Amino acid sequence: MFKFLNFFDSKGKKLVKQWVKEHNELKELSHRIVMEYTRGNQVKCKSYLSQFVNKVLNHVQHEDIELEKFLDGTYTVDEDTKKGIKHFHDTFADTKTALVRFLAKHNQPEVKLDLEFFDTFLEMSKVLVERIKFEEDALYFRLNLS
């Protein structure tokens, strides 16, 4: 009934809603990967990993494109928000690169998900959860106000 009110939300608010939803989906998939790995179900684990990879890639690509539009003036935000976006880009770049490389390696059909995969996935998951919390608390808060 009130969905039409979302039409009047700012671009920042709409993106934040979408990205928070995607973060929750990624967290859920991460939990499923861990659950299936610990159960020894490689097939389901690989299936969830594949879904996770697709969601991660789509999310970071969309986020990069949209955040760039705030920086280049396509969308209007204040200078503090622009600084927050630049800070986010600068501090997340290395993590994002490592994540994408790790996922690309382990998402190959012939790659068996071993203990090294599992330990690294758990560590990366911790880093991502911390990063998501920071992103939502700091950057998304500012974008919600725009």
Number of C-alpha atoms within 10 A of each C-alpha: 4 6 7 8 8 10 10 10 13 16 16 22 19 15 19 20 13 12 19 15 12 16 20 12 15 21 17 13 21 19 15 18 26 18 14 17 20 12 11 12 12 16 12 16 22 21 16 20 20 20 16 22 21 12 17 20 15 13 17 14 12 14 15 13 11 16 21 17 13 19 18 10 10 11 15 16 16 12 10 11 21 21 13 17 23 15 12 17 15 10 12 14 11 10 14 16 11 12 19 14 12 16 20 12 13 19 19 12 9 8 11 12 17 11 10 9 17 15 11 12 19 16 11 16 18 12 13 19 14 12 16 19 14 13 17 18 11 15 21 24 15 20 24 17 11 16
